[in-house]
Amino acid sequence: MYWAKEETRMENYHINTICVQGGYEPKNGEPRVLPIVQSTTYKYESSKQMGDLFDLKESGYFYTRLANPTNDAVADKICKLEGGVAAILTSSGQAANFYAIFNIADAGDHVIASSAIYGGTYNLIANTMKNMGIEATFVDPDISEEELESKFKPNTKLVFGEVISNPSLQILDIEKFAKAAHKHGVPLIVDNTFPTPVFCRPFTWGADIVTHSTTKYMNGTANAVGGAIVDSGNFDWTKYSEKFPGLTSPDETYHGTVYSKSFGKAAYIVKMTTNLMRDLGSIPSPQNAFYLGVGLETLHLRMERHYENALALARHLKEHPKVSWVSFPGLENDSQYALAKKYLPKGSCGVISFGIAGGREAAVQFMDSLTLAAIVTHVADTRTCVLHPASTTHRQMNDEELMAAGVSPDLIRMSVGIEDIRDIIADVDQALEK
């Protein structure tokens, strides 16, 4: 867990510099590269020191399930990239979204979520969390302000959405959802996996908490699964203390600590650490955090190339006779173009959705004919890859749920890598010919 207790020199640098040097600032004679602290435990000279750590009277490390220096340094970097006050790494993006919601929603509570989200997250909220007693209402991201207002209930605890939905590429109108959430005294949580903070910083538009599947662009090389949660520190939990007693009243499982009183703007992440990470333990290994930290150093460079390549391929596909439709926010006539210009003026991501003339059968034949692009259950790394969501990542959803999520049966999701765009286009063309 990283908590911004004091300003560091990195706060004053631009985001590209933070990608490279943020999170770890070695002192005289220390390693230039972030060390991997591959240890479960930490030695102290006295029982009192250990006791003070457990009582949260002092900050430090005593067990890696709760905190680790390597993990914290990388969480610090992500926190600075997003402009937050506190952050924590998790073992996966799924764990990040689960923790972000479950930290403030209990059995008997209600959440509102955009229907245009990743299939695994939809299932988490619609089914698994329902089994835990948390009800959800899913709304179209294009919902009017008036209709969105009508979905709130007295027990609504949060609103959730994806900045760019996976795989339908719908852009969340962050300001609209934030306005509605705040009017009803609850935070807006957004998954910023696809654009990353290089292309969008949701806190500037009113979002309160940001999640990431760091497995994707942040890591960039598909060598480690991970997630992250960042708190802006802007939501006033004490103002709505009756809605969030876990943050504003004594926690008897942790010495009667009142998180909002003891930790101020870091309360949300501290509670997540002392409760959810303590009890559920979805912590990443320091080795995986190290891989993530290395990937983050080139994030600003890779995102530019991903977007540049994806835009070029989208324009090419738009003119191809064997492609029935193309969805990419960077295209001038795309339905998401206006929102992209507002929230993502420098670029969106490297993911394209499109349909092959001939439907599902033709889509499968196209994918099987690719030679450079690989069919993998992944997205958003350096290598170009392709997937048919309706039969893979979203296969647990019925046709009605698929359409609500913007996933048609013929939809192909292509994650455009950072290879030479001429080779990517040539591979796509030869597969379309077959």
C-alpha positions as CSV (number, residue, x, y, z in Angstrom):
1,M,0.0,0.0,0.0
2,Y,1.3,3.4,-0.9
3,W,0.1,6.5,1.0
4,A,1.2,10.0,0.0
5,K,2.2,11.3,3.4
6,E,4.4,14.0,2.1
7,E,5.2,15.5,-1.3
8,T,8.2,14.2,-3.2
9,R,10.2,15.7,-6.0
10,M,8.3,13.5,-8.5
11,E,5.1,15.4,-7.8
12,N,6.4,18.3,-9.9
13,Y,7.4,16.3,-13.0
14,H,5.4,15.5,-16.1
15,I,3.7,12.2,-16.6
16,N,6.4,10.9,-19.0
17,T,9.1,11.4,-16.4
18,I,7.0,9.8,-13.7
19,C,6.6,6.7,-15.9
20,V,10.4,6.4,-16.0
21,Q,11.5,7.5,-12.5
22,G,8.4,7.7,-10.3
23,G,7.9,5.4,-7.2
24,Y,11.5,4.6,-6.4
25,E,14.0,7.3,-5.5
26,P,17.3,5.6,-4.4
27,K,19.4,7.4,-1.9
28,N,23.2,7.6,-1.9
29,G,24.8,4.2,-2.5
30,E,21.5,2.4,-3.0
31,P,20.6,0.2,-6.0
32,R,19.7,2.3,-9.1
33,V,17.0,-0.3,-10.1
34,L,14.1,-1.1,-7.8
35,P,15.2,-4.1,-5.7
36,I,12.9,-7.2,-5.5
37,V,12.3,-7.8,-1.8
38,Q,11.4,-11.5,-2.1
39,S,10.7,-11.9,1.5
40,T,7.5,-12.8,3.4
41,T,8.6,-11.3,6.7
42,Y,10.7,-8.5,8.2
43,K,12.9,-8.6,11.3
44,Y,12.6,-6.2,14.3
45,E,14.6,-5.8,17.5
46,S,11.7,-5.7,19.9
47,S,8.1,-6.9,20.4
48,K,7.0,-3.3,21.0
49,Q,8.1,-2.3,17.5
50,M,6.2,-5.2,16.0
51,G,3.1,-4.3,18.2
52,D,3.2,-0.7,17.1
53,L,3.1,-1.8,13.5
54,F,0.1,-4.1,14.1
55,D,-1.6,-1.2,15.9
56,L,-1.0,1.1,12.9
57,K,0.9,3.5,15.2
58,E,3.9,3.2,13.0
59,S,4.3,2.6,9.3
60,G,6.5,-0.3,8.1
61,Y,6.6,-3.8,7.0
62,F,5.8,-7.0,8.9
63,Y,4.2,-9.4,6.5
64,T,4.2,-9.3,2.7
65,R,0.5,-10.2,2.4
66,L,-0.2,-6.7,3.8
67,A,2.7,-4.7,2.4
68,N,6.0,-5.1,0.6
69,P,8.6,-2.5,-0.3
70,T,8.8,-3.6,-4.0
71,N,5.0,-3.6,-4.3
72,D,4.7,-0.2,-2.6
73,A,7.2,1.4,-4.9
74,V,5.2,0.3,-7.9
75,A,1.9,1.3,-6.3
76,D,3.5,4.7,-5.6
77,K,4.4,5.2,-9.3
78,I,0.8,4.3,-10.4
79,C,-0.6,6.6,-7.7
80,K,1.5,9.5,-9.0
81,L,0.5,8.7,-12.6
82,E,-3.1,8.9,-11.8
83,G,-2.7,11.9,-9.4
84,G,-4.1,10.1,-6.4
85,V,-3.3,10.1,-2.7
86,A,-3.1,6.3,-2.0
87,A,-2.9,3.1,-4.0
88,I,-2.5,-0.6,-3.6
89,L,-1.5,-3.4,-5.9
90,T,-3.6,-6.6,-6.2
91,S,-2.9,-10.0,-7.7
92,S,-5.2,-9.3,-10.8
93,G,-7.5,-6.8,-12.3
94,Q,-10.4,-8.9,-11.2
95,A,-9.2,-8.7,-7.6
96,A,-8.8,-4.9,-8.0
97,N,-12.4,-4.4,-9.1
98,F,-13.8,-6.8,-6.5
99,Y,-11.8,-5.1,-3.7
100,A,-12.8,-1.6,-4.9
101,I,-16.5,-2.5,-4.7
102,F,-16.5,-4.8,-1.7
103,N,-14.5,-2.3,0.4
104,I,-17.6,-0.1,0.7
105,A,-20.5,-2.4,-0.3
106,D,-21.9,-5.0,2.0
107,A,-24.7,-7.6,1.9
108,G,-28.0,-5.8,1.5
109,D,-26.4,-2.9,-0.5
110,H,-26.9,-1.9,-4.1
111,V,-24.5,-0.7,-6.9
112,I,-25.1,0.9,-10.3
113,A,-22.8,-0.3,-13.1
114,S,-22.4,0.5,-16.8
115,S,-23.5,-2.5,-18.8
116,A,-20.6,-1.9,-21.3
117,I,-17.9,-3.6,-19.3
118,Y,-15.5,-6.6,-19.5
119,G,-17.5,-9.9,-19.4
120,G,-15.6,-11.1,-16.3
121,T,-16.4,-7.9,-14.4
122,Y,-20.0,-8.1,-15.5
123,N,-20.2,-11.7,-14.1
124,L,-18.5,-10.7,-10.9
125,I,-21.0,-7.9,-10.3
126,A,-24.1,-9.6,-11.7
127,N,-23.7,-13.0,-10.2
128,T,-20.9,-13.6,-7.7
129,M,-21.5,-10.4,-5.8
130,K,-25.3,-11.0,-6.0
131,N,-24.6,-14.3,-4.2
132,M,-22.9,-12.3,-1.6
133,G,-26.1,-10.2,-1.1
134,I,-25.1,-7.1,-3.2
135,E,-27.6,-6.2,-5.8
136,A,-26.7,-4.4,-9.1
137,T,-28.5,-2.3,-11.7
138,F,-26.8,-2.2,-15.1
139,V,-27.4,0.8,-17.2
140,D,-26.5,1.7,-20.8
141,P,-23.6,4.2,-20.8
142,D,-25.7,6.4,-23.1
143,I,-28.4,6.6,-20.5
144,S,-29.9,10.1,-20.0
145,E,-29.1,12.0,-16.8
146,E,-32.8,11.9,-15.8
147,E,-33.0,8.1,-16.2
148,L,-29.7,7.5,-14.5
149,E,-31.0,9.5,-11.5
150,S,-34.0,7.2,-11.3
151,K,-31.8,4.1,-10.8
152,F,-30.4,5.2,-7.4
153,K,-31.8,3.6,-4.2
154,P,-31.4,4.5,-0.5
155,N,-28.9,1.6,-0.2
156,T,-26.9,2.4,-3.4
157,K,-23.2,2.6,-2.4
158,L,-21.3,3.3,-5.6
159,V,-21.4,3.7,-9.4
160,F,-19.0,1.7,-11.5
161,G,-17.9,1.9,-15.2
162,E,-15.0,1.5,-17.6
163,V,-13.5,4.6,-19.2
164,I,-13.2,2.5,-22.5
165,S,-15.3,-0.6,-22.4
166,N,-13.7,-4.0,-23.2
167,P,-14.4,-5.0,-26.0
168,S,-17.1,-2.7,-27.3
169,L,-15.0,0.4,-27.0
170,Q,-17.8,2.6,-25.6
171,I,-16.5,5.6,-23.7
172,L,-18.0,6.5,-20.4
173,D,-19.2,10.0,-20.0
174,I,-17.3,10.4,-16.7
175,E,-18.7,13.8,-15.8
176,K,-22.3,12.6,-16.2
177,F,-21.9,9.6,-14.1
178,A,-19.8,11.5,-11.5
179,K,-22.4,14.2,-11.2
180,A,-25.2,11.6,-10.6
181,A,-23.1,9.7,-8.1
182,H,-22.1,12.7,-6.1
183,K,-25.7,14.1,-6.0
184,H,-26.7,10.9,-4.3
185,G,-23.7,10.8,-1.9
186,V,-21.7,7.9,-3.4
187,P,-18.4,7.6,-5.2
188,L,-17.7,6.9,-8.9
189,I,-15.3,4.0,-9.5
190,V,-13.9,3.7,-13.0
191,D,-11.7,1.1,-14.6
192,N,-9.0,2.9,-16.6
193,T,-7.2,-0.1,-18.0
194,F,-7.5,0.6,-21.7
195,P,-6.5,4.3,-21.9
196,T,-4.1,4.2,-18.9
197,P,-3.3,7.6,-17.2
198,V,-1.2,8.4,-20.3
199,F,-4.4,9.1,-22.2
200,C,-6.9,9.8,-19.5
201,R,-6.7,10.8,-15.8
202,P,-10.3,10.2,-14.6
203,F,-9.9,12.2,-11.3
204,T,-9.8,15.4,-13.3
205,W,-13.3,14.6,-14.6
206,G,-14.8,13.8,-11.2
207,A,-14.1,10.1,-10.7
208,D,-13.2,9.2,-7.1
209,I,-11.5,5.8,-7.4
210,V,-9.6,4.2,-10.3
211,T,-8.9,0.6,-10.9
212,H,-6.6,-1.1,-13.4
213,S,-5.8,-4.5,-14.8
214,T,-2.1,-3.9,-14.8
215,T,-1.8,-7.2,-16.7
216,K,-2.6,-5.1,-19.9
217,Y,-0.9,-2.0,-21.1
218,M,0.8,-1.1,-17.8
219,N,2.8,-4.3,-17.8
220,G,2.9,-4.4,-21.6
221,T,4.7,-7.6,-22.1
222,A,2.2,-10.3,-20.9
223,N,4.6,-11.7,-18.4
224,A,2.7,-11.0,-15.1
225,V,-1.0,-10.8,-14.0
226,G,-1.8,-7.9,-11.7
227,G,-4.2,-5.1,-10.7
228,A,-4.2,-1.7,-9.0
229,I,-6.6,0.6,-7.1
230,V,-6.0,4.3,-6.7
231,D,-8.0,6.6,-4.5
232,S,-8.2,10.3,-5.4
233,G,-8.8,11.3,-1.8
234,N,-11.6,13.6,-3.0
235,F,-14.6,11.8,-1.7
236,D,-15.7,12.9,1.8
237,W,-16.6,9.7,3.6
238,T,-17.5,11.5,6.8
239,K,-20.1,13.7,5.1
240,Y,-22.0,10.5,4.3
241,S,-20.9,8.5,7.4
242,E,-24.3,6.7,7.7
243,K,-23.6,5.2,4.2
244,F,-20.1,4.1,4.9
245,P,-19.8,3.0,8.6
246,G,-16.8,0.8,7.7
247,L,-14.8,3.9,7.1
248,T,-16.3,6.3,9.7
249,S,-17.0,4.1,12.8
250,P,-14.7,2.0,14.9
251,D,-13.4,-1.2,13.3
252,E,-13.5,-3.8,16.2
253,T,-11.5,-6.2,14.1
254,Y,-8.6,-3.7,14.1
255,H,-8.3,-2.3,17.6
256,G,-11.3,0.0,17.2
257,T,-9.6,2.1,14.5
258,V,-11.8,4.8,12.8
259,Y,-10.1,5.0,9.4
260,S,-11.5,8.3,8.3
261,K,-10.3,9.9,11.6
262,S,-6.9,8.3,11.8
263,F,-5.9,8.3,8.1
264,G,-7.9,11.1,6.5
265,K,-7.7,10.9,2.7
266,A,-6.0,7.5,2.8
267,A,-8.8,5.9,4.8
268,Y,-10.2,3.9,1.9
269,I,-6.9,2.2,0.9
270,V,-5.9,1.7,4.5
271,K,-9.1,-0.1,5.3
272,M,-8.7,-2.2,2.2
273,T,-5.3,-3.2,3.3
274,T,-6.2,-4.0,6.9
275,N,-9.4,-5.8,6.1
276,L,-9.6,-7.2,2.6
277,M,-5.9,-7.9,2.0
278,R,-5.6,-9.3,5.5
279,D,-8.6,-11.6,5.1
280,L,-8.6,-12.4,1.3
281,G,-4.9,-12.0,0.5
282,S,-4.9,-11.2,-3.2
283,I,-1.4,-9.6,-3.1
284,P,0.9,-9.8,-6.1
285,S,4.3,-11.4,-5.7
286,P,7.2,-8.9,-5.5
287,Q,8.6,-10.5,-8.6
288,N,5.4,-9.7,-10.6
289,A,5.3,-6.2,-9.2
290,F,8.9,-5.8,-10.4
291,Y,7.9,-6.8,-13.9
292,L,5.1,-4.3,-13.8
293,G,7.5,-1.5,-12.6
294,V,9.8,-2.2,-15.6
295,G,6.8,-2.1,-18.0
296,L,5.6,1.2,-16.6
297,E,9.0,2.8,-17.6
298,T,8.0,2.7,-21.3
299,L,4.2,3.1,-20.9
300,H,4.2,6.6,-22.4
301,L,6.1,5.5,-25.4
302,R,4.2,2.3,-26.0
303,M,0.7,3.9,-25.7
304,E,1.5,6.4,-28.5
305,R,2.6,3.6,-30.8
306,H,-0.3,1.4,-30.0
307,Y,-2.7,4.2,-30.8
308,E,-0.9,5.3,-33.9
309,N,-0.9,1.7,-35.3
310,A,-4.5,1.0,-34.3
311,L,-5.7,4.2,-36.0
312,A,-3.9,3.3,-39.2
313,L,-5.3,-0.2,-39.2
314,A,-8.9,1.1,-38.4
315,R,-8.8,3.4,-41.3
316,H,-7.6,0.6,-43.6
317,L,-10.3,-1.8,-42.4
318,K,-12.9,0.9,-42.9
319,E,-12.3,0.8,-46.6
320,H,-12.0,-3.0,-47.0
321,P,-14.9,-4.7,-48.8
322,K,-14.8,-7.8,-46.6
323,V,-15.2,-5.8,-43.3
324,S,-18.8,-5.0,-42.5
325,W,-18.1,-2.5,-39.7
326,V,-15.3,-1.0,-37.6
327,S,-15.4,0.5,-34.1
328,F,-12.5,2.7,-33.0
329,P,-12.9,6.0,-31.1
330,G,-10.2,7.6,-33.1
331,L,-12.2,7.4,-36.4
332,E,-13.9,10.7,-37.2
333,N,-17.3,9.1,-37.9
334,D,-17.3,6.7,-35.0
335,S,-20.1,7.0,-32.5
336,Q,-17.6,7.5,-29.7
337,Y,-15.6,10.2,-31.5
338,A,-17.1,13.2,-29.6
339,L,-16.5,11.6,-26.2
340,A,-13.0,10.6,-27.3
341,K,-12.2,14.2,-28.2
342,K,-13.4,15.3,-24.8
343,Y,-11.9,12.7,-22.5
344,L,-9.1,11.2,-24.7
345,P,-7.7,14.0,-26.9
346,K,-4.3,12.5,-27.2
347,G,-5.5,8.9,-28.0
348,S,-7.6,6.1,-26.7
349,C,-5.9,2.7,-26.8
350,G,-4.7,0.1,-29.3
351,V,-7.8,-2.1,-29.4
352,I,-10.1,-2.2,-32.4
353,S,-13.5,-4.0,-32.7
354,F,-14.8,-4.9,-36.1
355,G,-17.0,-7.4,-37.9
356,I,-16.2,-9.7,-40.9
357,A,-18.7,-9.9,-43.7
358,G,-20.2,-13.4,-43.4
359,G,-20.7,-13.3,-39.7
360,R,-19.4,-15.7,-37.0
361,E,-18.1,-18.4,-39.4
362,A,-16.1,-15.9,-41.5
363,A,-14.7,-14.4,-38.4
364,V,-13.4,-17.7,-37.2
365,Q,-11.8,-18.4,-40.6
366,F,-10.2,-15.0,-40.6
367,M,-8.7,-15.5,-37.2
368,D,-7.4,-18.9,-38.1
369,S,-5.7,-17.5,-41.2
370,L,-3.6,-14.9,-39.3
371,T,0.1,-15.5,-39.1
372,L,1.6,-12.5,-37.3
373,A,-1.3,-11.8,-35.0
374,A,-1.9,-14.6,-32.4
375,I,-5.2,-15.9,-31.1
376,V,-4.8,-15.5,-27.3
377,T,-6.9,-14.8,-24.3
378,H,-5.2,-11.5,-23.7
379,V,-5.2,-7.9,-24.9
380,A,-3.0,-4.9,-24.7
381,D,0.6,-6.1,-24.8
382,T,3.3,-5.3,-27.3
383,R,2.3,-8.1,-29.7
384,T,-0.7,-8.0,-31.9
385,C,-3.4,-10.4,-30.9
386,V,-7.0,-11.2,-31.7
387,L,-10.0,-12.8,-30.0
388,H,-13.7,-13.6,-30.6
389,P,-15.3,-12.4,-27.3
390,A,-18.7,-13.9,-27.8
391,S,-17.2,-17.4,-27.7
392,T,-14.4,-16.7,-25.2
393,T,-14.2,-13.8,-22.7
394,H,-18.0,-13.1,-22.8
395,R,-19.2,-16.7,-23.4
396,Q,-20.9,-16.8,-20.0
397,M,-23.3,-14.0,-21.1
398,N,-26.6,-14.7,-23.0
399,D,-27.5,-13.0,-26.2
400,E,-29.4,-10.2,-24.5
401,E,-26.5,-9.6,-22.1
402,L,-24.1,-9.6,-25.0
403,M,-26.0,-7.0,-26.9
404,A,-26.3,-4.8,-23.8
405,A,-22.5,-5.0,-23.4
406,G,-22.1,-4.0,-27.0
407,V,-20.8,-7.4,-28.1
408,S,-22.3,-8.7,-31.3
409,P,-21.8,-12.4,-32.4
410,D,-19.5,-11.3,-35.3
411,L,-17.4,-8.9,-33.2
412,I,-13.6,-9.5,-33.5
413,R,-11.4,-7.7,-30.9
414,M,-7.9,-7.0,-32.3
415,S,-5.3,-5.6,-29.9
416,V,-2.9,-3.8,-32.2
417,G,0.7,-4.2,-31.0
418,I,3.8,-2.0,-31.6
419,E,5.2,-4.0,-34.5
420,D,5.7,-2.3,-37.9
421,I,2.2,-1.3,-39.1
422,R,3.0,-2.4,-42.6
423,D,3.4,-6.0,-41.4
424,I,0.3,-5.8,-39.3
425,I,-1.8,-4.6,-42.3
426,A,-0.3,-7.2,-44.6
427,D,-1.2,-10.0,-42.2
428,V,-4.7,-8.8,-41.9
429,D,-5.1,-8.4,-45.7
430,Q,-3.9,-11.9,-46.4
431,A,-6.3,-13.4,-43.8
432,L,-9.2,-11.4,-45.2
433,E,-8.5,-12.8,-48.7
434,K,-8.9,-16.3,-47.3
